[in-house]
Amino acid sequence: MKIEVWSDFVCPFCYIGKRRLEEALSKFPHRDKVEVAFRSFELDPNTPKEQNENIHEILAVKYGMSVDEAKRMNEGVGEQAKTVGLTFNFEHMVPTNTFDAHRLAHFAKLQGKDAALTEVLLKAYFTDSKKLSDKETLEDLAVTVGLEREQVMSVLNDENAFADDVRYDERTAQQIGVRGVPFFVINQKYAISGAQATETFLGALEKVWQEENSAPVLQDLSEDVDGASCEDGNCAIPTDK
């Protein structure tokens, strides 16, 4: 079973949804047969790397609310994060563009390190208040998952490196109707949108596993004819009546 996850590193529900999926997988008896692949999605590709507003102010403008309302909304998201063991530090988050982080994740995929890097990048943004467009920060984070610093520097210094991979993921998301993230696609056939409850993920895993692995039940379209078949080593020859 393959689960593709479209997400962005600055999407709070992507981090929460990732944890809930992981919780579901921990309860799923066939988890060793499940591959999770992360796909790129930018919440706002036009986000500048340098911003003067904090996350509360940015969301207030985006959703047409007061800064206090934005703070209360973020507090609510933070409470949801706590239910899955995450700590969100909204007061010190550094809003920025994530395109380079996505490019780096595609490089990490070639090394089998994309899942580890995805976790590190999410924690860096939401908990550790790191700036995910800063090249030195990205290099340091990449090294912690076993990537070579010189190779990472080479990728980040080449604006075209893995850019097509990021855009391909985003085009694919558009083609299949992804409007928000996180968005989970199972076996290119089943979809789950949003940071659903752990039980929802588990139920989906069990349903898909059963449907994909159950022996097909054939519908018998034969007419009621005597003989014309061989059973137990004997062939009955139909007779005219």
C-alpha positions in Angstrom: 0.0 0.0 0.0 1.3 3.4 -0.9 0.2 6.7 0.7 1.2 9.9 -1.0 1.0 13.0 1.3 0.8 16.5 -0.2 1.9 19.0 2.4 3.8 22.2 3.1 6.3 22.7 5.9 4.5 25.8 7.2 1.1 24.1 7.3 0.1 23.4 11.0 -2.5 20.8 10.0 0.1 19.0 7.9 2.2 18.4 11.0 -0.9 17.4 13.0 -2.2 15.2 10.2 1.2 13.5 9.8 1.2 12.6 13.5 -2.3 11.2 13.3 -1.4 9.1 10.3 1.6 7.8 12.2 -0.6 6.9 15.2 -2.9 5.0 12.9 0.0 3.2 11.2 1.3 2.2 14.7 -2.1 0.4 15.2 -2.3 -1.1 11.7 -1.2 -4.8 11.6 0.1 -4.5 8.1 2.2 -1.3 8.6 5.3 -2.9 7.3 3.6 -3.2 3.9 2.8 0.6 3.8 5.0 3.1 2.0 4.5 6.8 2.8 5.7 9.3 0.2 5.7 13.0 0.7 4.8 15.3 -2.2 5.3 19.1 -2.5 2.6 21.7 -2.1 3.2 25.4 -1.4 0.4 27.1 0.5 1.5 30.4 -1.2 4.2 30.2 -3.8 4.4 34.0 -3.8 5.3 34.3 -0.1 8.5 36.4 0.1 11.5 35.0 2.0 11.7 38.2 4.1 8.5 39.3 5.9 8.0 42.1 8.4 4.8 40.8 9.9 4.5 38.0 12.4 2.3 34.9 11.8 -0.7 36.5 13.7 -0.6 39.6 11.5 -0.3 37.7 8.3 -3.2 35.5 9.1 -5.3 38.5 10.2 -4.9 40.1 6.8 -5.4 36.8 4.9 -8.6 36.0 6.6 -9.9 39.5 7.3 -9.9 39.3 11.0 -8.3 41.2 13.9 -4.9 40.2 15.2 -6.4 39.2 18.5 -8.8 36.9 16.6 -5.9 35.4 14.7 -4.0 34.8 18.0 -7.0 33.0 19.4 -7.3 30.9 16.2 -3.6 29.9 16.5 -4.1 29.1 20.1 -6.8 26.7 19.1 -4.5 25.1 16.6 -1.8 24.8 19.2 -4.2 23.0 21.5 -4.9 20.5 18.8 -1.1 20.0 18.3 -0.7 19.2 21.9 -3.2 16.3 21.6 -0.6 14.5 19.4 2.4 15.5 21.4 3.5 18.5 19.4 4.5 22.0 20.6 3.7 25.0 18.3 5.6 28.2 19.1 3.4 30.7 17.2 4.9 33.7 19.0 8.3 33.1 17.4 7.5 31.5 14.1 9.3 32.9 11.1 7.0 33.0 8.1 8.8 32.6 4.8 8.9 30.9 1.4 9.3 27.1 1.4 10.3 26.5 -2.2 14.0 25.8 -1.4 12.9 23.5 1.5 10.8 21.5 -1.0 13.7 21.3 -3.5 15.9 20.0 -0.7 13.3 17.4 0.3 13.3 16.0 -3.3 17.1 15.7 -3.1 16.7 13.9 0.2 14.3 11.5 -1.4 17.1 10.3 -3.7 19.1 9.4 -0.5 16.1 7.8 1.2 16.0 10.6 3.7 12.9 12.5 2.7 10.7 11.2 5.5 13.4 12.1 8.1 14.0 15.5 6.6 10.2 16.3 6.4 9.9 15.7 10.2 13.0 17.8 10.9 11.7 20.7 8.8 8.3 20.7 10.4 9.7 20.7 13.9 12.2 23.4 12.9 9.5 25.7 11.8 6.7 25.1 14.3 8.7 24.3 17.4 12.2 25.7 17.0 11.4 28.9 15.2 13.8 28.3 12.3 13.7 30.2 9.1 13.2 27.6 6.4 14.4 29.8 3.5 17.8 30.4 5.1 20.4 28.3 3.3 22.6 27.8 6.3 19.7 26.7 8.4 18.6 24.2 5.7 22.1 22.9 5.5 22.4 22.4 9.2 19.0 20.6 9.3 19.9 18.4 6.3 23.1 17.3 8.0 21.2 16.1 11.0 19.4 13.4 8.9 22.6 12.2 7.3 22.9 14.3 4.1 26.3 15.6 3.0 26.7 19.3 3.6 28.6 19.9 0.4 25.9 18.2 -1.7 23.2 20.1 0.1 25.0 23.4 -0.6 25.3 22.5 -4.2 21.5 21.9 -4.5 20.6 25.0 -2.6 22.9 27.2 -4.6 21.4 26.0 -7.9 18.0 27.5 -8.2 17.0 25.0 -10.9 18.0 21.9 -8.9 14.9 19.8 -8.3 12.7 22.8 -9.1 10.9 20.7 -11.8 10.2 18.0 -9.2 8.5 20.5 -7.0 6.4 21.9 -9.8 5.5 18.4 -11.0 4.1 17.6 -7.6 2.1 20.8 -7.6 0.8 20.2 -11.1 -0.3 16.7 -10.1 -2.0 18.1 -7.0 -3.9 20.5 -9.2 -4.9 17.8 -11.7 -6.3 15.5 -9.0 -8.2 18.3 -7.4 -6.2 19.1 -4.3 -7.3 22.5 -2.9 -5.8 22.3 0.5 -3.3 20.3 2.6 -2.7 17.9 4.1 -4.0 15.7 1.3 -3.5 11.9 1.4 -3.9 9.6 -1.6 -3.9 5.8 -1.0 -2.9 3.6 -3.9 -3.8 6.4 -6.3 -7.4 5.5 -5.7 -8.6 6.7 -2.3 -8.3 10.2 -0.9 -8.4 11.7 2.6 -8.4 15.5 3.0 -7.3 17.3 6.1 -5.9 16.3 9.5 -8.5 13.7 10.2 -8.8 11.8 13.4 -6.5 8.9 14.0 -9.5 6.5 13.9 -10.5 7.9 10.4 -7.0 7.1 9.1 -7.0 3.7 10.7 -10.4 2.9 9.3 -9.3 3.9 5.8 -6.2 1.8 6.1 -8.2 -1.3 7.1 -10.8 -0.7 4.4 -8.3 -0.2 1.6 -6.2 -3.2 2.8 -9.3 -5.4 2.8 -10.5 -4.3 -0.6 -7.1 -4.5 -2.2 -6.2 -7.9 -0.8 -9.4 -9.8 -0.6 -9.8 -12.7 -3.1 -12.3 -11.7 -5.8 -15.8 -13.2 -5.5 -16.9 -14.4 -8.9 -20.5 -14.1 -10.0 -21.7 -17.3 -11.6 -23.4 -16.6 -15.0 -23.8 -20.2 -16.0 -27.1 -21.6 -17.1 -28.5 -24.6 -15.3 -27.3 -27.3 -17.7 -26.8 -31.0 -16.8 -23.3 -32.2 -17.2 -20.9 -30.4 -19.6 -18.2 -30.2 -16.9 -15.6 -32.4 -15.3 -15.4 -32.9 -11.5 -13.3 -35.1 -9.3 -11.7 -36.7 -12.3 -15.0 -37.6 -14.0 -16.5 -35.9 -17.0 -20.3 -36.1 -17.3 -21.5 -36.1 -20.9 -24.8 -34.3 -21.3 -27.6 -36.3 -22.9 -30.4 -35.0 -25.0 -33.8 -35.4 -23.4 
